[in-house]
Amino acid sequence: MKSITIVGGGPVGCLLAVLLAKRGYGVHVVERRPDMRAANISAGRSINLALSDRGLRALELAGIADDVRKIAIPMRGRMMHDVHGVQTYAPYGVGDQAINSVSRGELNKSLLTLAEDHGVMISFEQRCVDINLAAPSATFERDQSGVRTTIASDLLIAADGAYSAVRGRMQYLDRFNYSQSYLQHGYKELHIPAAANGEFRIEKHALHIWPRHSYMMIALPNLDGSFTCTLFFAHEGSPSFAELTTREAVAAFFNEQFLDAVAMMPTIVDDFFTNPESSLMTVKCYPWVSNNVALIGDAAHAIVPFYGQGMNCGFEDCRVLIECLDDANDDWTTALARYQELRKPNGDAIADLAIANFFEMRDKVADPVFALRKKIESYLYATYPDRWIPLYTLVTFSHVPYATALRMGQENDAWMDRMMTIPNIAEEWQTEGGKAALEAIVRERAPHGIDPSLIVTR
Ligand SMILES: Cc1cc2nc3c(=O)[nH]c(=O)nc-3n(C[C@H](O)[C@H](O)[C@H](O)COP(=O)(O)OP(=O)(O)OC[C@H]3O[C@@H](n4cnc5c(N)ncnc54)[C@H](O)[C@@H]3O)c2cc1C
């Protein structure tokens, strides 16, 4: 069996290692950081993550989905907080459809252990500094000593994240396309601790959003009763991180904009100055494969976090790669060619959807017309599921390719624009006449033809 080196022991690298080891390959994961199970280090930029069905399906393949569900908190909808602290709830889906808040560190640790249980060799504190794409081989440097080791293998897979060293080397290839763009907004993580009795201070089973048009704060629950908050805010301009330079300015800003949250954030000012201001970028590139070297996860497609899909997309990459190996009887040349052909359009689609969702979350969720469109959309989905599936459902609760979701979402928007022209739609849509008018339009639309088994319902 072929030997495989995976650069990067983040969630995607570890999951892929498990899946390939289960197939009988000899897998070696080489990770830059110390072993997070031993060292008390941060497991990355985002403390908790929304894990959704695409990610869970790949974890099921690895046999770890049920264990992960035990450390996850289902979030069934979004809870909007206005400037006066008034909360409005909107479900994400129907029934028990939910996204799951999970500690990124705990998930990564579980995957590291599972990989070792399956015979994967993992080396830590070895930073990839060079690649020989033709061999293939990778050269790693020990952080402390600077000692370099070169590892040759039959295949080299880069799961080394958004700033991938392997991708950096691929950029020197002829006809390698690459684009990187930063949002003008960055983010800072903040904290709502548990109440004195260990209880959650706000609804546990929701993703909380404080939409403020040009910026927003969100909060996801943790198992210990706390919430990890993330403020998405412009780096510069007004208002922006650049403006909030004094304790007084920070306190005044939060008191004015997030009054109900501030009451639950006793260390807000200290946290604001202690925690880093981080940036958000999108990376698109192609090809993802060169000889026996391939990119996966954020190394292939770094996206902004507003659809909660970065890791889910990376996990789906792993599942699709394994299916390509199945189809090609483990002929790697055929499988890798098919993998990049299938995944590249979907990586691009979720990158674009994630940026669009930023504007939806910060600007539109508080808008009554947007809320009306969402209510009508839920009605249409419940009544005409063969003709209407909401975009959020397609992205989050389905295994429909992201590119198909993007296209159907654009079509939904156009049909909904027409429905909004029905006279007095806000008042009429729940009456018999209003429903008949909606039906007349929706019946003009051809059935979408999506296999219902691709939509996850519980
Ligand atoms: C604020 C924020 C919120 C997010 N929320 C969500 C969410 O809710 N849901 C979701 O699905 N996704 C979310 N994401 C995205 C998610 O974090 C990433 O998509 C995911 O971590 C990608 O996994 P990965 O294994 O490909 O890369 P990474 O997690 O970046 O892991 C890469 C690994 O490679 C190692 N490495 C890097 N360089 C080298 C090198 N030169 N040599 C050796 N090792 C190296 C790193 O140390 C790391 O362990 C969020 C991201 C951010 C920034």
The ligand as an SDF file (V2000), in Angstrom:
LIG
                    3D

 53 58  0  0  0  0  0  0  0  0999 V2000
  -13.7750   33.1250   13.4420 C   0  0  0  0  0  0  0  0  0  0  0  0
  -13.9540   31.8230   12.7170 C   0  0  0  0  0  0  0  0  0  0  0  0
  -15.1150   31.0800   12.9180 C   0  0  0  0  0  0  0  0  0  0  0  0
  -15.3100   29.8730   12.2510 C   0  0  0  0  0  0  0  0  0  0  0  0
  -16.4600   29.1900   12.4440 N   0  0  0  0  0  0  0  0  0  0  0  0
  -16.6810   28.0520   11.7540 C   0  0  0  0  0  0  0  0  0  0  0  0
  -17.9000   27.3240   11.9330 C   0  0  0  0  0  0  0  0  0  0  0  0
  -18.7750   27.7160   12.7130 O   0  0  0  0  0  0  0  0  0  0  0  0
  -18.0810   26.1700   11.2240 N   0  0  0  0  0  0  0  0  0  0  0  0
  -17.1350   25.7060   10.3400 C   0  0  0  0  0  0  0  0  0  0  0  0
  -17.3640   24.6570    9.7120 O   0  0  0  0  0  0  0  0  0  0  0  0
  -15.9720   26.3820   10.1540 N   0  0  0  0  0  0  0  0  0  0  0  0
  -15.7320   27.5230   10.8390 C   0  0  0  0  0  0  0  0  0  0  0  0
  -14.5550   28.2060   10.6690 N   0  0  0  0  0  0  0  0  0  0  0  0
  -13.5770   27.6970    9.6950 C   0  0  0  0  0  0  0  0  0  0  0  0
  -12.7220   26.5750   10.2750 C   0  0  0  0  0  0  0  0  0  0  0  0
  -12.0480   27.0360   11.4170 O   0  0  0  0  0  0  0  0  0  0  0  0
  -11.7440   26.0980    9.2270 C   0  0  0  0  0  0  0  0  0  0  0  0
  -12.3840   25.9100    7.9950 O   0  0  0  0  0  0  0  0  0  0  0  0
  -11.1110   24.7820    9.6470 C   0  0  0  0  0  0  0  0  0  0  0  0
  -10.3910   24.9520   10.8320 O   0  0  0  0  0  0  0  0  0  0  0  0
  -10.1890   24.2770    8.5400 C   0  0  0  0  0  0  0  0  0  0  0  0
   -9.5790   23.1110    8.9680 O   0  0  0  0  0  0  0  0  0  0  0  0
   -8.1860   22.6960    8.3320 P   0  0  0  0  0  0  0  0  0  0  0  0
   -7.7760   21.4510    9.0660 O   0  0  0  0  0  0  0  0  0  0  0  0
   -8.2800   22.6790    6.8560 O   0  0  0  0  0  0  0  0  0  0  0  0
   -7.1910   23.9050    8.6690 O   0  0  0  0  0  0  0  0  0  0  0  0
   -6.7080   24.4130   10.0970 P   0  0  0  0  0  0  0  0  0  0  0  0
   -7.7590   24.2550   11.1090 O   0  0  0  0  0  0  0  0  0  0  0  0
   -6.1350   25.7760    9.8800 O   0  0  0  0  0  0  0  0  0  0  0  0
   -5.5460   23.4030   10.4630 O   0  0  0  0  0  0  0  0  0  0  0  0
   -4.3130   23.4500    9.7830 C   0  0  0  0  0  0  0  0  0  0  0  0
   -3.2880   22.7300   10.6380 C   0  0  0  0  0  0  0  0  0  0  0  0
   -2.0580   22.7350    9.9320 O   0  0  0  0  0  0  0  0  0  0  0  0
   -1.0100   23.1590   10.8020 C   0  0  0  0  0  0  0  0  0  0  0  0
   -0.0210   23.8150    9.9680 N   0  0  0  0  0  0  0  0  0  0  0  0
   -0.1030   25.0440    9.3880 C   0  0  0  0  0  0  0  0  0  0  0  0
    1.0200   25.3020    8.7040 N   0  0  0  0  0  0  0  0  0  0  0  0
    1.8270   24.2160    8.8460 C   0  0  0  0  0  0  0  0  0  0  0  0
    3.1260   23.8940    8.3770 C   0  0  0  0  0  0  0  0  0  0  0  0
    3.8320   24.7610    7.6160 N   0  0  0  0  0  0  0  0  0  0  0  0
    3.6540   22.7090    8.7230 N   0  0  0  0  0  0  0  0  0  0  0  0
    2.9630   21.8150    9.4990 C   0  0  0  0  0  0  0  0  0  0  0  0
    1.7190   22.0880    9.9810 N   0  0  0  0  0  0  0  0  0  0  0  0
    1.1640   23.2600    9.6560 C   0  0  0  0  0  0  0  0  0  0  0  0
   -1.6980   24.1090   11.7800 C   0  0  0  0  0  0  0  0  0  0  0  0
   -0.9610   24.2220   12.9760 O   0  0  0  0  0  0  0  0  0  0  0  0
   -3.0430   23.4250   11.9740 C   0  0  0  0  0  0  0  0  0  0  0  0
   -3.0270   22.4600   12.9890 O   0  0  0  0  0  0  0  0  0  0  0  0
  -14.3210   29.3980   11.3420 C   0  0  0  0  0  0  0  0  0  0  0  0
  -13.1510   30.1350   11.1460 C   0  0  0  0  0  0  0  0  0  0  0  0
  -12.9740   31.3300   11.8160 C   0  0  0  0  0  0  0  0  0  0  0  0
  -11.7080   32.0950   11.5720 C   0  0  0  0  0  0  0  0  0  0  0  0
  1  2  1  0
  2  3  1  0
  2 52  2  0
  3  4  2  0
  4  5  1  0
  4 50  1  0
  5  6  2  0
  6  7  1  0
  6 13  1  0
  7  8  2  0
  7  9  1  0
  9 10  1  0
 10 11  2  0
 10 12  1  0
 12 13  2  0
 13 14  1  0
 14 15  1  0
 14 50  1  0
 15 16  1  0
 16 17  1  0
 16 18  1  0
 18 19  1  0
 18 20  1  0
 20 21  1  0
 20 22  1  0
 22 23  1  0
 23 24  1  0
 24 25  2  0
 24 26  1  0
 24 27  1  0
 27 28  1  0
 28 29  2  0
 28 30  1  0
 28 31  1  0
 31 32  1  0
 32 33  1  0
 33 34  1  0
 33 48  1  0
 34 35  1  0
 35 36  1  0
 35 46  1  0
 36 37  1  0
 36 45  1  0
 37 38  2  0
 38 39  1  0
 39 40  1  0
 39 45  2  0
 40 41  1  0
 40 42  2  0
 42 43  1  0
 43 44  2  0
 44 45  1  0
 46 47  1  0
 46 48  1  0
 48 49  1  0
 50 51  2  0
 51 52  1  0
 52 53  1  0
M  END
$$$$
